[in-house]
Amino acid sequence: MADSYNKKERSKKKAKKKLEKQARKEARKEEDKDTSLENMMVYVNEFGQLVETPPTEKKEVDINEISINGVGEVVEEDSTLRGKILFFNEDKGYGFVKDSKTEDSHFFHINDTQFDDVSINKKVTFELAKGKKGLVAVNVSLDE
């Protein structure tokens, strides 16, 4: 007799849970969800934060200021610097040039060189440009 009572109680609990689940499902359907495109939009402000309100003022962007490869324009015109190659990794194609005046070293990539035989201690001339992580050497060529 005890088994049949337990079975009835379990079936009652199961039926009750099923009814509660069905009621929650219907309540979710009845909720007025506004799924229009305007309510799903999120905007990015000038600080890179996500906001729900659209920007109030539009800023003009000069297309020439956008740099795809991360290397910007030359910092100073007519500022050809002299130095020598301090380090070069042939496998990865990058190295560092040491400025002869300031003793600063600057990153360069093989694509920014104008000669094929890149090796350590060669005297070169180069220009500085803004890169992703600071100043980089561009237009690296052999010094005569």
VENDA-V958146 format. One record per pair of residues at least 6 apart in sequence whose ideal C-beta (glycine too) atoms are under 8 Angstrom apart, sorted by sequence separation. I is the first residue (numbers start at 0). GAP is how many residues later the second one is. D is the distance in Angstrom with one decimal. If there is no record, write none. Layout:
# VENDA-V958146
[[I GAP D] [I GAP D]]
This chain:
# VENDA-V958146
[[43 6 6.2] [44 6 5.2] [87 6 7.6] [88 6 6.4] [97 6 7.3] [98 6 7.4] [128 6 7.1] [129 6 7.7] [42 7 7.3] [43 7 7.5] [87 7 3.4] [97 7 4.8] [98 7 6.9] [127 7 4.7] [128 7 5.8] [41 8 5.1] [42 8 5.3] [86 8 5.2] [87 8 7.8] [96 8 6.7] [109 8 6.6] [127 8 7.2] [128 8 7.9] [41 9 7.3] [42 9 7.2] [45 9 7.9] [85 9 7.4] [86 9 4.7] [95 9 4.5] [96 9 5.3] [127 9 6.4] [128 9 4.6] [41 10 6.5] [42 10 6.8] [44 10 6.7] [84 10 5.9] [85 10 4.6] [95 10 6.6] [126 10 7.2] [127 10 7.4] [40 11 7.8] [42 11 5.4] [84 11 7.5] [85 11 6.5] [95 11 6.0] [96 11 5.5] [125 11 4.2] [126 11 5.5] [42 12 6.3] [84 12 5.8] [85 12 4.3] [94 12 7.8] [95 12 7.1] [125 12 6.8] [126 12 4.8] [40 13 7.8] [45 13 7.9] [83 13 7.2] [84 13 7.8] [93 13 6.7] [94 13 5.8] [125 13 6.1] [82 14 4.9] [83 14 5.8] [93 14 6.9] [125 14 4.4] [82 15 5.1] [93 15 5.2] [94 15 8.0] [124 15 7.5] [125 15 7.4] [82 16 4.6] [83 16 7.1] [92 16 6.1] [93 16 6.9] [123 16 5.3] [124 16 5.6] [81 17 7.7] [82 17 4.9] [92 17 3.8] [123 17 6.4] [124 17 7.8] [80 18 5.6] [81 18 5.0] [92 18 7.5] [107 18 7.0] [123 18 6.0] [124 18 5.0] [80 19 7.8] [81 19 7.6] [85 19 5.5] [122 19 7.3] [123 19 5.5] [80 20 7.2] [105 20 7.4] [121 20 6.7] [122 20 4.2] [105 22 6.5] [94 23 6.8] [106 24 6.9] [111 24 7.6] [111 25 6.7] [113 25 6.8] [106 26 7.8] [111 26 4.6] [113 26 6.7] [114 26 6.3] [96 27 6.2] [106 27 8.0] [108 27 7.8] [111 27 6.7] [112 27 4.6] [113 27 4.3] [114 27 5.3] [89 28 7.7] [107 28 6.4] [111 28 5.6] [112 28 7.3] [113 28 7.9] [96 29 5.7] [105 29 5.8] [106 29 4.9] [107 29 4.0] [87 30 5.3] [105 30 6.0] [106 30 6.8] [107 30 7.2] [87 31 6.6] [105 31 4.3] [87 32 6.1] [107 32 5.3] [84 33 6.7] [86 33 6.7] [84 34 6.9] [85 34 7.2] [84 35 5.5] [84 36 6.5] [83 37 5.6] [84 37 5.0] [83 38 6.4] [83 39 5.1] [84 39 6.2] [82 40 7.5] [83 40 6.6] [96 40 4.7] [70 41 7.6] [81 41 7.1] [82 41 6.2] [81 42 7.5] [82 42 8.0] [81 43 5.5] [82 43 6.7] [96 43 6.4] [80 44 6.8] [79 45 5.1] [80 45 5.7] [79 46 7.3] [80 46 6.9] [79 47 6.1] [80 47 6.8] [78 48 6.3] [78 49 7.0] [75 51 7.8] [74 52 7.7] [75 52 7.1] [73 53 5.0] [74 53 4.8] [73 54 7.0] [74 54 6.0] [73 55 5.0] [74 55 6.4] [72 56 6.3] [71 57 5.6] [72 57 7.4] [70 58 5.4] [71 58 3.8] [70 59 7.4] [71 59 7.3] [70 60 5.3] [74 60 6.7] [69 61 5.9] [81 61 5.9] [69 62 4.3] [73 64 6.7] [70 65 6.0] [73 65 7.7] [70 67 6.4]]
